[in-house]
Amino acid sequence: MNQRATGGFAFLLVLAIAIPQPAKSGEVVISGTGMALAAIKIVGDAYQSHAPKTVINVLPSMGSGGGLKALTEGVLDLALSARRLRPKEVSAGLQEEFCFRTALIFATHPRLVANFAIQDIPGLYSHISPRWPDGSILRVILRASSGSEMPYLSKQIAGLEDAFAIARSRPDVIVGMTDQLNADLAEKVAGAFAITSLLQTVSEKRALAPVSINGVLPSPATLKDGRYPFSMKVCVVGKQNRKSEDVDALLAFLRTGGVQSVLDAVGALADN
């Protein structure tokens, strides 16, 4: 989700065009990990039906780290993070306000919908010419090594860390450096096999379909009952000593049971 180089650049870019002061009354400014921006816009729209005078202003992606830094600097009211807070960020007064989970998925073109057993996945990355069940060429798309997706999956699937290393050593293998670029590549590259999130795929209305794992498709329901094995946690992060009734009201809305229907619609599950 979050890459140091791209996240830092994005933070500086947005910082250059943003006004580093608290949001206007009636406005909540949010940014952070790219995988959750479209989803938070949908949540914001639902909130505005209850609070029409409040504007939810979602800035371009800064990455998790960039968003947390911007929150610390007062550019943002809330940040979206796909990683846990670091001690220095907690010391700076940041805290997780509301968290949700979404499935981490292997995605491809809808016409190539397939099922793979967990033990077969490493071979898709280590083989020089992997194939889809219909015999067509399968092209893996890697994520940046500084991101959280590949280390997480390496811990979940035996042999995958070595398979990732083999794939990364090949000059023809594509790397999706950001969440949006990764999804763009997955849509455009013939036979793509990409790592992304159900949250981003659904909320951005991507022309992608998830691959089933051991016969189970990812969804909030299969994530909740444990049948689908891979998930990522995203948190809405705020400041401990904030003085914003608008932010407090939005967070109160997120913590209500009714928000789960909105999360269901974007492929997520409350995790508080």
Secondary structure, DSSP 8 states (H G I E B T S, - for coil): ---HHHHHHHHHHHHHHS--S---TTEEEEEE-GGGHHHHHHHHHHHHTT-TT-EEEE----HHHHHHHHHHHTS-SEEEESS---HHHHHTTEEEEEEEEEEEEEEE-GGG--EE-GGGHHHHHHSSS-B-TTS-B-EEEEE-TTSSHHHHHHHHSTTHHHHHHHHHTSTT-EEE-SHHHHHHHHHHSTTEEEEEEHHHHHHTT-S-EE-EETTB---HHHHHTT-S--EEEEEEEEETT---HHHHHHHHHHTSTTHHHHHHHTTEEE--
